[in-house]
Amino acid sequence: GINAEYGKQWYQRRVRGGIKTALVAATSSQQIMLNLVVTVVLLARAAAAAVDLNGASVDMLRHQGESGTNGTVFIKTPSTGRSGLVCAAGVDSKTAELLCNRAGYKYLIGYNSTLEYPYDALECDTMIEREMSVLAANLTCPGDATDLGNCTALPADDSCDVDTALWLDCTNDDGVFWRLTNVTLAHNQVGTHNATDLEVGGNFGTVLITMNNLRTGEEKTGFVKSYIHDAGTLRALCYFTGHGVVKYPTGARARNVRARESSKISCGYILQNKTKFALKHMACDDPQYSFNNSRLSKCLFNPVEPEDTISIGDALWLKCN
C-alpha cells in the first residue's frame, strides 16, 4: 500500500513537471519569435526613415536666405526632394568638415548651434516665410568617411528645433590656418650666398617673416611686400625685432637699396636658397599708440597665393634707429 501510494505521487509530480516544462518551452519560443518580429519591424522602420544623404546639397544660409561661407546649414536630398535644417546635437568636427566639403569648401573653421551665432544665422522671418523646419537629426560620419554619402542621419524629432540647428563656418582660404611666428631683419655680404652667410638680428635689413600652418604643420620663411607708407606697421616690425618703439623707422623697397652696401639680402643669396615671398600684405597695430595690442599674433596679413607674381625688388627693407 505504501509503495503504491508513493508510486502514484511520483507519477503525478512527473506529469505536472512535464506540463510545466512544456508550457515554459512554448512560452520561451513565442517570446523569441515576438522579439524577432519586433526587431525586424524596427529595422525596417529605421531603414525607411533614415535621411538619404547621397547627393544631398549643402548651403549655409544667413539673412534673408543668402548663401555664404557661414550660416545655418540647409540640406536638400535629391532622392526625396525634401529639404531643411540639421540638428546641431551630435555633430562632430569630422561631420562638419564633410558638410563644408559638400558645400564646396576645402576647410572647416568652426561649427556650433545657431543659438550661439544669432547675427550670422538664418533669421526667423525667412524661416517662417519659406516654411522651413529641421529635416535631419543625429547626423554622424564614421572616422574613415570621405563623403557625406558615407554618413547617416535620422528624421528630426522633438529633441531639437530651428533655434538649435547647426551653424557652420567654412573657407577655401589657406591663410586662415597660417600664424606668424617670427620676424627678423637680414642681410648678407655681396658675393656670399650660403645659408650660414645670412646675418640676422641687426637693426637693418630685408624683412623676413616666419609663419606656421596650424593645419599641416608646414613652416616657411619669406619676404613681405613693401608698404613703406604704413609707418605704424614699420614701427611694429622694429618693435617685434627687439628695437623698442622707434619713432621714425626707415622703410624702403629692396630695389632702392644699393647692393654694394651689403645691407639687404642679395640676389645671389635669393637664387641659391630659393627664398620667396611669404606675405603680400601685412598691417600691425602701432606700438606708439596701442602698446598692449602690438603683438605679431595680432597683425593682419594675406599669404602669397601660387598665382601671385611679386617682384623681388618689392620686398620690404627696414632700418630701425
Backbone bond lengths (Angstrom), bond angles and torsions (degrees), N, CA, C in turn:
res aa  C-N    CA-C-N  psi(-1)  N-CA   C-N-CA  omega(-1)  CA-C   N-CA-C  phi
1 G - - - 1.457 - - 1.508 111.68 -
2 I 1.350 114.78 -44.15 1.472 118.41 179.39 1.520 110.50 -63.53
3 N 1.350 115.66 -45.13 1.475 119.40 -179.73 1.534 111.85 -63.27
4 A 1.317 116.42 -37.74 1.465 120.31 179.69 1.529 110.76 -65.76
5 E 1.390 114.27 -44.61 1.472 118.52 179.80 1.534 111.24 -63.35
6 Y 1.329 116.50 -41.46 1.470 121.60 178.79 1.528 111.13 -62.62
7 G 1.311 115.43 -42.46 1.462 120.13 179.05 1.517 112.14 -63.15
8 K 1.311 116.47 -37.00 1.451 120.93 179.50 1.535 110.76 -65.36
9 Q 1.373 114.62 -45.65 1.467 119.09 179.99 1.534 110.76 -63.63
10 W 1.316 115.42 -40.68 1.483 120.05 179.70 1.524 110.10 -62.10
11 Y 1.294 117.77 -40.47 1.462 122.95 -178.80 1.523 110.46 -66.45
12 Q 1.334 115.97 -42.49 1.454 119.90 -179.29 1.535 111.72 -64.83
13 R 1.354 115.15 -39.40 1.473 118.67 178.03 1.527 111.75 -63.44
14 R 1.324 114.99 -40.74 1.469 119.08 179.52 1.519 111.62 -64.16
15 V 1.307 116.22 -41.87 1.461 120.49 -179.49 1.528 110.51 -64.22
16 R 1.363 115.64 -48.37 1.466 119.15 -179.80 1.524 110.91 -61.84
17 G 1.348 116.94 -42.45 1.467 121.44 179.06 1.509 112.23 -62.05
18 G 1.330 114.83 -39.59 1.464 118.55 179.31 1.507 112.39 -65.22
19 I 1.338 114.80 -42.58 1.463 119.50 178.65 1.531 110.53 -62.05
20 K 1.339 115.80 -44.02 1.468 120.89 -179.73 1.527 110.64 -62.33
21 T 1.336 116.29 -44.56 1.465 121.03 179.44 1.520 110.65 -61.13
22 A 1.337 115.93 -42.72 1.454 120.79 179.79 1.522 110.94 -63.34
23 L 1.361 116.25 -41.62 1.459 119.88 179.23 1.526 111.54 -64.86
24 V 1.350 116.29 -42.52 1.469 120.62 178.85 1.515 110.19 -62.19
25 A 1.319 116.60 -43.58 1.468 121.22 -179.84 1.517 110.88 -62.45
26 A 1.344 114.86 -43.24 1.461 119.16 179.92 1.520 111.07 -64.65
27 T 1.350 115.07 -41.93 1.471 119.68 179.69 1.516 110.66 -63.57
28 S 1.342 118.36 -42.52 1.463 122.77 179.90 1.516 110.98 -62.58
29 S 1.322 116.41 -41.95 1.465 120.46 179.29 1.519 111.42 -63.70
30 Q 1.325 115.42 -41.20 1.459 119.52 178.47 1.532 111.45 -64.73
31 Q 1.343 115.84 -39.48 1.458 119.99 -179.45 1.528 110.96 -65.31
32 I 1.331 115.25 -41.19 1.465 120.39 178.97 1.524 110.22 -61.53
33 M 1.335 115.48 -44.83 1.452 119.86 179.51 1.524 111.28 -63.93
34 L 1.336 116.05 -40.08 1.456 120.69 179.46 1.524 110.83 -64.02
35 N 1.342 115.78 -44.70 1.473 120.17 178.95 1.526 110.87 -61.55
36 L 1.311 115.68 -39.25 1.461 120.55 -179.37 1.524 110.60 -65.04
37 V 1.325 115.75 -43.47 1.462 120.28 179.46 1.532 110.62 -63.19
38 V 1.339 116.02 -44.36 1.469 120.41 179.97 1.520 110.77 -61.41
39 T 1.345 116.26 -43.07 1.467 121.03 179.85 1.514 111.10 -61.69
40 V 1.321 116.68 -45.20 1.465 120.67 179.68 1.520 110.79 -62.05
41 V 1.326 116.31 -42.42 1.467 120.45 179.97 1.522 110.97 -63.27
42 L 1.358 115.64 -44.62 1.462 119.59 -179.25 1.515 111.49 -64.41
43 L 1.326 116.41 -40.87 1.465 120.10 178.54 1.524 110.87 -64.88
44 A 1.303 115.28 -40.28 1.463 119.52 179.14 1.523 110.62 -64.45
45 R 1.332 115.55 -42.55 1.459 119.38 178.57 1.519 111.15 -63.71
46 A 1.344 115.71 -43.06 1.462 120.20 -179.32 1.511 110.72 -62.83
47 A 1.347 116.19 -42.45 1.462 120.04 -179.78 1.514 110.65 -64.63
48 A 1.316 115.84 -40.57 1.460 119.98 -178.91 1.517 111.24 -71.66
49 A 1.337 116.43 -31.44 1.455 120.19 -174.27 1.513 113.34 -88.68
50 A 1.342 119.71 -17.67 1.456 122.60 -177.43 1.521 110.58 -57.83
51 V 1.333 116.11 140.43 1.461 121.31 178.14 1.524 108.39 -78.37
52 D 1.311 116.89 122.14 1.468 122.01 -178.42 1.525 109.38 -79.50
53 L 1.334 116.47 113.48 1.459 121.46 -176.30 1.524 113.02 -96.37
54 N 1.317 117.81 -1.51 1.456 120.85 179.55 1.532 109.83 -64.38
55 G 1.317 115.61 121.28 1.456 120.52 179.35 1.514 115.05 74.15
56 A 1.350 116.87 7.33 1.464 119.51 -178.74 1.529 110.57 -64.74
57 S 1.316 116.12 140.44 1.465 121.02 175.70 1.525 109.16 -92.26
58 V 1.330 116.05 149.46 1.462 121.52 -178.05 1.527 109.05 -130.04
59 D 1.318 116.58 132.36 1.465 122.72 174.42 1.519 108.94 -133.90
60 M 1.332 115.47 153.02 1.455 121.10 171.16 1.523 107.59 -108.65
61 L 1.326 116.49 117.01 1.460 121.34 -173.48 1.528 111.28 -107.14
62 R 1.325 113.65 139.04 1.460 120.00 177.72 1.521 108.73 -120.99
63 H 1.312 117.15 -145.16 1.462 121.85 -174.91 1.522 112.18 -56.66
64 Q 1.313 115.09 132.35 1.467 123.85 179.40 1.529 112.46 58.89
65 G 1.318 115.74 24.82 1.456 120.58 175.18 1.507 115.20 76.88
66 E 1.334 117.87 15.69 1.460 120.54 179.39 1.524 110.29 -72.77
67 S 1.322 115.50 136.75 1.459 121.20 -179.37 1.525 109.85 -86.42
68 G 1.348 115.93 141.86 1.457 119.99 -179.21 1.514 111.66 -156.87
69 T 1.317 116.39 -167.15 1.463 121.22 -178.72 1.519 112.41 -77.62
70 N 1.329 116.45 -15.04 1.466 119.43 175.38 1.514 109.78 -145.31
71 G 1.329 115.41 159.57 1.455 120.24 -179.79 1.517 111.51 148.51
72 T 1.315 115.68 -169.03 1.458 121.96 178.70 1.525 109.71 -73.47
73 V 1.333 116.37 130.34 1.465 120.76 -176.86 1.524 110.28 -72.66
74 F 1.336 114.95 129.01 1.461 122.16 179.96 1.522 107.53 -128.07
75 I 1.337 117.08 122.05 1.459 120.56 -178.78 1.527 110.33 -117.51
76 K 1.326 114.14 151.64 1.462 120.37 176.43 1.522 107.83 -133.24
77 T 1.335 115.76 127.11 1.460 120.99 -177.66 1.525 109.77 -99.76
78 P 1.338 117.70 119.15 1.470 120.19 -177.02 1.519 114.07 -67.72
79 S 1.338 117.44 -26.43 1.462 119.36 -176.82 1.525 112.16 -68.35
80 T 1.343 116.29 -30.45 1.465 120.04 -178.84 1.525 112.38 -115.63
81 G 1.329 116.11 -16.79 1.452 119.07 -176.95 1.510 113.03 77.32
82 R 1.325 116.51 4.07 1.465 120.50 -179.04 1.524 109.67 -84.34
83 S 1.315 116.22 153.91 1.453 121.23 179.38 1.516 109.84 -145.83
84 G 1.315 116.00 159.82 1.457 120.18 179.41 1.513 112.02 167.14
85 L 1.315 114.97 -170.75 1.458 122.44 -176.87 1.525 110.36 -91.03
86 V 1.323 115.52 176.83 1.464 122.12 -177.12 1.522 109.30 -126.19
87 C 1.330 116.75 136.08 1.461 120.19 175.66 1.524 109.88 -64.57
88 A 1.326 116.55 136.70 1.466 120.47 178.98 1.519 111.64 -74.92
89 A 1.319 117.13 -30.87 1.459 120.97 -176.27 1.526 110.97 -60.69
90 G 1.310 115.89 131.34 1.454 121.29 176.11 1.514 115.08 92.12
91 V 1.323 117.51 -14.67 1.467 120.72 -179.88 1.528 109.45 -75.23
92 D 1.336 116.86 130.41 1.462 121.23 177.47 1.527 109.75 -111.35
93 S 1.341 116.23 -179.77 1.458 120.37 -174.55 1.528 112.21 -64.20
94 K 1.332 117.03 -34.64 1.462 120.24 178.79 1.524 110.31 -63.30
95 T 1.321 116.26 -47.31 1.462 121.31 179.23 1.523 110.52 -63.15
96 A 1.329 116.82 -43.67 1.463 120.72 179.88 1.528 110.89 -62.60
97 E 1.316 116.91 -38.41 1.465 120.95 178.95 1.528 111.31 -64.33
98 L 1.330 117.05 -41.99 1.463 120.38 178.97 1.528 111.51 -67.79
99 L 1.322 117.28 -32.06 1.460 120.61 174.46 1.527 109.85 -64.73
100 C 1.341 116.83 -41.84 1.464 120.26 176.16 1.521 110.66 -60.61
101 N 1.331 115.95 -45.14 1.468 120.17 -179.96 1.523 111.05 -59.46
102 R 1.334 117.13 -43.34 1.462 120.23 -179.30 1.544 110.60 -66.91
103 A 1.328 116.15 -29.55 1.468 119.67 178.87 1.527 112.01 -79.29
104 G 1.349 116.72 -4.30 1.458 120.18 176.66 1.502 115.38 100.58
105 Y 1.338 116.90 17.17 1.462 120.82 -178.46 1.526 110.71 -117.73
106 K 1.332 115.22 149.71 1.467 120.58 -176.66 1.522 112.76 -81.75
107 Y 1.340 116.76 -34.33 1.453 118.94 -169.13 1.531 112.85 -128.27
108 L 1.303 114.55 149.50 1.467 122.68 171.90 1.524 108.61 -95.21
109 I 1.330 116.39 130.18 1.465 120.53 173.52 1.520 109.96 -96.89
110 G 1.339 117.16 -47.34 1.455 119.83 -179.33 1.516 111.95 -168.92
111 Y 1.327 116.10 164.87 1.465 121.62 178.33 1.519 108.66 -152.07
112 N 1.327 115.97 151.97 1.460 120.81 -178.93 1.525 108.22 -172.00
113 S 1.307 115.43 -173.60 1.459 120.92 173.92 1.521 109.05 -80.73
114 T 1.338 116.85 144.91 1.464 120.02 178.25 1.528 111.15 -59.76
115 L 1.308 116.84 -20.28 1.460 121.10 178.31 1.518 111.31 -59.58
116 E 1.341 116.62 -28.43 1.461 121.43 -178.38 1.525 112.30 -86.92
117 Y 1.341 118.31 -9.99 1.459 121.94 -177.07 1.527 110.33 -131.76
118 P 1.324 117.36 62.85 1.469 120.21 -174.34 1.529 113.45 -63.76
119 Y 1.335 118.09 -24.25 1.462 120.02 -176.65 1.528 112.84 -95.16
120 D 1.320 117.26 -10.56 1.459 121.16 -179.29 1.525 112.10 -115.21
121 A 1.309 116.82 13.60 1.461 120.77 -176.26 1.537 110.58 -116.53
122 L 1.308 114.64 168.38 1.458 121.44 177.37 1.523 110.00 -64.15
123 E 1.333 116.98 130.12 1.461 119.33 -175.18 1.532 111.49 -86.48
124 C 1.306 114.84 160.59 1.455 122.25 -172.59 1.532 112.60 -61.11
125 D 1.332 118.05 -40.48 1.473 120.93 -177.31 1.523 111.51 -57.09
126 T 1.344 116.33 -43.54 1.465 119.92 -179.64 1.521 110.85 -66.66
127 M 1.334 116.67 -39.65 1.465 119.92 179.59 1.527 110.93 -64.69
128 I 1.335 116.88 -37.35 1.469 120.37 177.60 1.527 110.28 -67.98
129 E 1.332 115.62 -44.94 1.464 120.59 -178.27 1.522 111.57 -61.44
130 R 1.319 116.83 -38.61 1.468 121.10 -176.86 1.530 112.77 -96.42
131 E 1.335 115.45 4.94 1.462 121.61 178.44 1.538 111.46 53.39
132 M 1.305 115.17 48.90 1.466 120.61 -179.71 1.516 111.05 -81.99
133 S 1.306 114.86 154.32 1.460 121.27 174.83 1.525 108.07 -152.36
134 V 1.311 115.84 175.78 1.457 120.48 178.42 1.522 108.95 -81.82
135 L 1.313 116.85 128.34 1.464 121.99 -177.59 1.515 112.72 -96.54
136 A 1.332 116.99 -40.51 1.468 120.46 -169.74 1.522 112.20 -129.25
137 A 1.327 114.50 143.14 1.466 121.90 176.10 1.518 108.78 -130.09
138 N 1.326 115.44 163.61 1.474 121.15 178.37 1.526 112.16 52.77
139 L 1.321 116.10 42.52 1.469 120.60 177.89 1.528 108.29 -73.63
140 T 1.316 116.57 115.67 1.460 121.46 -177.75 1.521 110.14 -137.27
141 C 1.321 114.93 146.11 1.462 121.57 178.57 1.526 108.97 -126.68
142 P 1.330 117.90 133.90 1.462 119.97 177.48 1.521 110.93 -64.63
143 G 1.329 115.72 159.78 1.458 120.66 -175.90 1.505 114.35 -60.73
144 D 1.335 118.08 -27.67 1.459 121.47 -178.60 1.528 112.69 -96.64
145 A 1.338 117.20 9.77 1.467 120.74 -179.09 1.519 109.96 -66.75
146 T 1.330 115.75 140.10 1.458 121.52 178.15 1.520 112.11 -116.88
147 D 1.330 116.50 -5.26 1.452 120.62 -177.20 1.524 108.82 -152.20
148 L 1.313 116.30 154.00 1.462 120.67 -179.84 1.515 111.33 -60.37
149 G 1.325 117.21 -26.18 1.461 120.75 178.31 1.512 113.53 -65.29
150 N 1.346 117.42 -17.16 1.466 121.40 177.14 1.526 112.07 -83.25
151 C 1.316 117.08 -3.34 1.463 122.01 -174.22 1.536 111.27 -98.41
152 T 1.310 115.53 166.89 1.468 121.17 -179.77 1.518 110.45 -126.63
153 A 1.323 115.27 152.43 1.466 121.41 176.83 1.510 109.01 -154.35
154 L 1.312 115.36 153.03 1.463 122.24 178.41 1.526 109.45 -114.01
155 P 1.322 117.05 158.40 1.466 118.66 175.87 1.525 110.26 -59.07
156 A 1.302 115.83 145.77 1.459 120.28 -179.36 1.523 110.65 -64.34
157 D 1.321 115.31 145.46 1.461 120.72 175.92 1.527 108.32 -123.72
158 D 1.308 116.43 -158.20 1.460 119.82 -176.91 1.524 113.36 -79.61
159 S 1.337 117.13 4.59 1.463 119.30 -176.44 1.525 112.74 -76.75
160 C 1.348 117.84 -16.50 1.463 119.76 176.83 1.521 109.53 -152.68
161 D 1.331 116.19 166.68 1.463 121.10 176.60 1.523 108.07 -145.76
162 V 1.322 117.61 -168.96 1.466 120.99 -174.54 1.527 112.68 -62.84
163 D 1.324 117.09 -23.86 1.466 120.11 -179.78 1.524 112.57 -73.44
164 T 1.320 116.81 -21.18 1.465 120.42 -179.71 1.526 110.81 -121.54
165 A 1.340 115.30 28.61 1.463 120.52 177.11 1.527 109.59 -74.04
166 L 1.310 116.25 170.67 1.462 122.29 -174.13 1.527 111.75 -79.92
167 W 1.332 115.38 133.07 1.461 123.83 172.86 1.516 107.57 -111.84
168 L 1.332 116.38 139.55 1.461 120.80 -171.94 1.520 109.86 -138.10
169 D 1.331 116.22 144.53 1.461 122.33 177.65 1.529 108.39 -129.70
170 C 1.318 117.17 119.96 1.473 122.42 -175.37 1.525 110.09 -127.82
171 T 1.320 116.35 166.54 1.458 120.10 178.85 1.526 111.10 -159.28
172 N 1.311 115.43 159.32 1.460 122.66 168.92 1.527 110.66 -109.43
173 D 1.319 115.83 4.30 1.459 122.00 -175.56 1.525 110.82 -86.46
174 D 1.323 116.38 111.52 1.468 119.81 177.35 1.522 111.47 -63.80
175 G 1.333 116.50 -23.40 1.460 120.20 -174.91 1.508 114.41 -63.28
176 V 1.315 118.06 -25.98 1.466 119.00 -176.79 1.522 112.12 -66.54
177 F 1.335 116.84 -15.64 1.460 119.63 -179.31 1.527 112.94 -100.58
178 W 1.327 115.97 -0.79 1.461 119.65 178.55 1.519 110.08 -92.08
179 R 1.324 115.85 139.31 1.464 122.91 175.74 1.513 108.82 -127.28
180 L 1.326 115.82 134.73 1.458 120.40 177.61 1.522 108.64 -75.89
181 T 1.325 116.88 129.54 1.467 120.11 -175.46 1.522 113.51 -117.66
182 N 1.340 118.35 -21.24 1.461 119.13 -178.71 1.522 110.32 -162.02
183 V 1.326 115.21 152.99 1.460 121.44 174.50 1.524 107.50 -140.79
184 T 1.310 115.85 140.16 1.465 120.37 179.45 1.522 109.88 -147.60
185 L 1.328 116.09 160.99 1.453 122.41 174.67 1.522 107.44 -106.04
186 A 1.329 116.70 132.27 1.463 119.30 -172.23 1.522 112.12 -137.90
187 H 1.322 115.41 149.79 1.465 121.85 174.73 1.521 108.77 -154.91
188 N 1.301 116.95 165.89 1.459 120.96 177.05 1.520 109.59 -144.82
189 Q 1.315 115.99 156.89 1.452 121.52 177.88 1.528 109.22 -69.97
190 V 1.308 117.23 129.10 1.456 121.21 179.51 1.525 109.51 -57.04
191 G 1.308 116.92 132.79 1.456 121.97 -177.84 1.515 113.21 100.46
192 T 1.329 117.03 -11.46 1.470 121.44 174.50 1.520 107.78 -111.12
193 H 1.323 117.10 144.52 1.463 117.95 -174.28 1.526 113.70 -148.34
194 N 1.317 119.15 10.67 1.461 120.32 174.93 1.523 109.99 -77.82
195 A 1.330 115.67 155.64 1.466 119.61 -178.98 1.518 111.34 -57.86
196 T 1.322 117.00 -32.75 1.470 120.96 -178.82 1.522 112.15 -75.27
197 D 1.339 117.61 -10.36 1.462 120.99 -179.51 1.525 112.19 -83.37
198 L 1.311 116.78 -9.38 1.464 120.13 -177.45 1.529 109.65 -76.04
199 E 1.313 116.08 127.58 1.462 121.61 177.99 1.525 109.07 -100.44
200 V 1.315 116.31 125.93 1.468 121.37 -178.26 1.521 109.61 -128.04
201 G 1.329 114.99 162.82 1.463 119.58 175.17 1.510 114.81 95.15
202 G 1.326 117.27 -3.92 1.460 119.67 178.37 1.510 111.68 -82.50
203 N 1.342 115.41 -171.89 1.464 118.71 -178.12 1.527 112.87 -100.01
204 F 1.340 117.53 14.35 1.456 120.65 175.67 1.526 108.78 -151.12
205 G 1.326 115.41 159.81 1.453 120.33 176.67 1.520 112.37 142.24
206 T 1.318 114.84 177.23 1.467 121.24 174.80 1.524 108.59 -71.90
207 V 1.325 116.28 135.73 1.468 120.59 -178.54 1.528 109.54 -76.00
208 L 1.328 115.41 127.54 1.466 121.70 174.74 1.527 108.95 -117.77
209 I 1.313 115.99 128.14 1.463 122.49 178.85 1.533 108.94 -109.44
210 T 1.336 116.40 134.42 1.462 121.18 172.99 1.517 108.48 -108.24
211 M 1.319 115.93 133.92 1.455 120.79 -178.18 1.526 110.05 -135.77
212 N 1.331 114.86 151.87 1.461 121.58 -176.61 1.516 109.77 -126.34
213 N 1.333 116.19 136.43 1.455 121.14 178.50 1.529 109.48 -91.64
214 L 1.325 116.62 116.90 1.466 121.70 -176.57 1.514 111.93 -68.76
215 R 1.317 117.31 -21.22 1.458 120.58 -177.60 1.522 111.86 -84.77
216 T 1.334 116.25 -44.90 1.463 120.30 -174.20 1.519 113.75 -105.05
217 G 1.337 117.17 -16.01 1.461 120.31 -176.44 1.517 113.09 84.06
218 E 1.324 117.16 -2.07 1.465 120.76 -178.59 1.524 110.53 -64.72
219 E 1.316 116.70 142.18 1.457 122.34 175.99 1.516 109.01 -125.85
220 K 1.315 116.86 137.98 1.460 119.45 175.91 1.521 110.57 -146.19
221 T 1.308 114.35 152.12 1.457 122.32 179.79 1.518 108.54 -124.38
222 G 1.322 116.89 135.06 1.450 119.45 -178.52 1.514 112.76 -163.74
223 F 1.332 114.74 -174.19 1.455 121.70 -176.20 1.528 111.96 -81.68
224 V 1.328 114.24 166.98 1.461 122.62 174.32 1.522 107.56 -118.87
225 K 1.307 117.30 133.02 1.462 119.67 176.02 1.521 109.11 -65.16
226 S 1.325 115.78 135.53 1.462 120.47 -172.01 1.524 112.68 -73.08
227 Y 1.335 114.75 135.27 1.455 123.58 169.19 1.519 105.79 -131.09
228 I 1.320 114.56 77.61 1.471 120.06 -167.16 1.523 112.81 -72.26
229 H 1.340 117.35 -13.13 1.459 118.87 -178.71 1.527 112.41 -91.05
230 D 1.329 117.43 -2.53 1.468 121.31 178.18 1.531 108.20 -91.12
231 A 1.330 116.05 84.08 1.467 120.98 -175.34 1.522 111.91 -62.70
232 G 1.337 117.58 -34.27 1.463 120.46 -179.75 1.517 111.98 -62.45
233 T 1.343 116.70 -43.22 1.468 120.38 178.57 1.524 110.75 -67.99
234 L 1.340 117.64 -38.15 1.470 120.27 177.61 1.530 110.49 -62.64
235 R 1.314 117.05 -42.43 1.468 120.13 177.41 1.530 110.73 -63.48
236 A 1.333 115.27 -39.40 1.469 119.05 179.53 1.529 110.84 -63.76
237 L 1.327 117.69 -41.13 1.465 120.85 179.73 1.523 110.86 -64.67
238 C 1.326 117.10 -39.18 1.463 119.89 174.80 1.533 110.59 -62.50
239 Y 1.325 115.04 -40.26 1.465 120.32 179.61 1.530 110.45 -65.06
240 F 1.332 117.49 -43.46 1.466 121.69 -179.76 1.530 112.12 -65.19
241 T 1.327 116.91 -28.85 1.468 120.35 -178.37 1.526 112.44 -90.50
242 G 1.339 115.78 11.36 1.461 119.82 171.17 1.508 116.00 89.18
243 H 1.328 117.93 20.17 1.461 120.27 -177.00 1.519 112.64 -108.12
244 G 1.324 116.68 14.03 1.451 120.45 177.97 1.518 111.86 70.14
245 V 1.320 115.59 -163.39 1.461 120.89 179.55 1.532 108.11 -89.19
246 V 1.310 114.74 103.57 1.465 121.80 179.24 1.520 108.51 -91.10
247 K 1.315 116.39 119.80 1.460 119.87 -173.50 1.524 112.14 -67.92
248 Y 1.338 116.22 -41.07 1.460 119.20 -176.81 1.534 110.87 -128.01
249 P 1.313 118.05 75.45 1.466 119.84 176.47 1.533 109.86 -71.66
250 T 1.319 115.14 155.97 1.467 119.91 179.26 1.520 109.57 -109.82
251 G 1.322 115.83 118.08 1.451 120.52 177.03 1.511 110.65 -111.22
252 A 1.332 116.33 146.05 1.463 119.83 -179.33 1.516 109.99 -153.03
253 R 1.323 115.60 160.62 1.455 120.13 169.95 1.523 108.06 -79.15
254 A 1.318 115.78 142.40 1.464 119.40 -175.21 1.520 111.60 -57.34
255 R 1.326 117.98 -33.11 1.474 120.45 -178.50 1.525 112.47 -64.51
256 N 1.335 116.17 -21.48 1.460 120.11 -178.48 1.528 112.93 -92.39
257 V 1.326 116.08 2.69 1.467 121.01 176.48 1.520 107.48 -103.61
258 R 1.327 117.27 122.17 1.458 120.77 -175.07 1.518 112.00 -65.06
259 A 1.315 116.23 131.01 1.463 121.67 -177.54 1.513 112.04 -62.68
260 R 1.352 117.16 -35.90 1.455 119.70 -175.24 1.524 113.26 -64.74
261 E 1.346 117.00 -16.17 1.465 119.50 178.63 1.520 112.47 -79.63
262 S 1.352 116.43 -11.09 1.471 122.05 179.52 1.525 112.03 52.91
263 S 1.324 115.92 39.06 1.469 119.55 -179.50 1.528 112.17 -108.41
264 K 1.326 116.10 7.08 1.457 121.08 177.56 1.524 109.17 -136.12
265 I 1.328 116.18 175.73 1.462 119.83 175.73 1.523 107.48 -78.25
266 S 1.331 115.63 124.58 1.460 120.77 -173.18 1.524 112.36 -76.84
267 C 1.316 114.83 160.99 1.461 120.70 177.51 1.524 110.73 -61.63
268 G 1.345 116.41 -39.83 1.459 119.93 178.73 1.517 112.32 -59.61
269 Y 1.337 116.38 -41.82 1.470 120.21 178.62 1.523 110.05 -65.78
270 I 1.327 116.79 -42.96 1.469 120.91 -178.55 1.527 110.74 -61.10
271 L 1.333 116.40 -43.43 1.459 120.16 179.69 1.521 111.52 -66.17
272 Q 1.322 116.33 -44.84 1.462 120.52 -176.61 1.524 111.97 -65.56
273 N 1.332 117.41 -37.96 1.458 121.38 -174.17 1.524 113.52 -104.11
274 K 1.347 115.45 4.47 1.474 121.09 176.48 1.537 112.26 52.43
275 T 1.319 115.63 42.95 1.461 120.77 178.87 1.528 109.79 -74.72
276 K 1.331 116.83 134.13 1.461 121.82 -175.78 1.526 110.52 -128.37
277 F 1.312 114.63 178.02 1.463 119.74 176.49 1.530 109.89 -76.89
278 A 1.328 115.65 143.22 1.460 122.10 174.19 1.526 110.89 -104.66
279 L 1.352 116.24 -40.14 1.462 120.80 -175.90 1.523 110.50 -127.00
280 K 1.335 115.46 138.69 1.458 119.96 173.51 1.527 111.84 -99.44
281 H 1.308 115.86 -7.74 1.463 120.50 175.29 1.526 109.20 -158.26
282 M 1.342 115.14 144.94 1.456 120.21 178.42 1.521 108.41 -153.76
283 A 1.315 117.52 135.14 1.461 122.52 178.51 1.522 108.99 -142.39
284 C 1.335 116.46 128.98 1.470 121.28 -176.44 1.516 110.26 -128.29
285 D 1.314 116.76 155.44 1.462 121.72 175.86 1.528 109.83 -66.07
286 D 1.298 115.10 139.88 1.466 121.73 -179.47 1.532 109.33 -74.05
287 P 1.341 118.26 117.75 1.470 119.96 -178.55 1.529 112.81 -66.03
288 Q 1.319 115.72 -15.43 1.457 119.36 178.78 1.520 111.51 -70.22
289 Y 1.341 116.07 -25.55 1.464 120.28 -176.48 1.526 113.34 -120.82
290 S 1.301 117.67 -21.81 1.474 120.49 -179.45 1.525 108.98 -134.33
291 F 1.305 115.49 65.64 1.463 122.62 -174.36 1.530 112.03 -56.10
292 N 1.333 116.45 -42.79 1.468 120.04 -175.44 1.525 112.99 -69.69
293 N 1.337 116.70 -26.52 1.461 119.84 -176.87 1.529 113.09 -99.84
294 S 1.309 116.92 -1.96 1.460 119.75 -177.15 1.522 109.74 -83.86
295 R 1.319 115.33 85.28 1.461 122.24 177.62 1.527 108.37 -132.27
296 L 1.323 115.81 149.48 1.455 120.10 -178.13 1.525 111.21 -57.25
297 S 1.331 116.02 -37.76 1.472 119.90 -178.56 1.519 112.64 -67.66
298 K 1.334 117.37 -15.84 1.464 121.61 -179.32 1.528 112.52 -90.99
299 C 1.318 117.43 -9.56 1.465 120.23 -177.72 1.529 111.25 -68.09
300 L 1.317 115.69 143.95 1.454 121.57 172.85 1.525 108.08 -90.58
301 F 1.322 116.82 143.30 1.464 118.35 -177.28 1.529 110.62 -158.06
302 N 1.321 114.77 160.95 1.462 122.72 174.32 1.521 108.59 -127.33
303 P 1.327 117.83 116.41 1.466 119.99 177.13 1.520 111.21 -65.45
304 V 1.297 115.90 154.20 1.455 121.00 176.22 1.519 109.41 -70.63
305 E 1.331 116.09 135.55 1.457 121.74 176.74 1.529 109.12 -95.67
306 P 1.340 117.09 157.05 1.471 119.61 -179.11 1.523 113.56 -55.69
307 E 1.325 117.25 -31.39 1.468 119.79 -177.17 1.526 112.85 -82.88
308 D 1.342 118.35 -8.07 1.462 121.47 -179.01 1.528 110.92 -74.18
309 T 1.309 115.86 135.75 1.468 120.97 174.25 1.522 108.08 -121.85
310 I 1.317 116.57 113.98 1.469 122.58 -178.45 1.515 107.93 -125.24
311 S 1.296 116.47 132.00 1.456 121.38 179.36 1.528 110.74 -68.22
312 I 1.323 116.61 139.87 1.462 121.09 176.35 1.527 110.19 -58.76
313 G 1.328 115.98 -29.82 1.460 119.94 178.40 1.510 113.60 -64.98
314 D 1.364 117.47 -15.43 1.461 121.30 179.23 1.526 112.80 -92.47
315 A 1.315 117.49 5.49 1.470 119.78 176.94 1.528 109.35 -65.68
316 L 1.314 116.05 144.41 1.465 121.33 -177.81 1.523 111.23 -76.68
317 W 1.320 114.61 129.89 1.469 122.02 173.48 1.527 106.65 -114.88
318 L 1.312 117.88 143.58 1.470 121.18 -172.59 1.523 111.19 -142.60
319 K 1.310 114.61 141.54 1.468 121.28 173.85 1.523 108.14 -128.30
320 C 1.330 115.71 126.97 1.463 121.35 -176.05 1.543 108.82 -114.61
321 N 1.328 117.28 99.45 1.476 119.84 175.80 1.515 109.49 -156.72
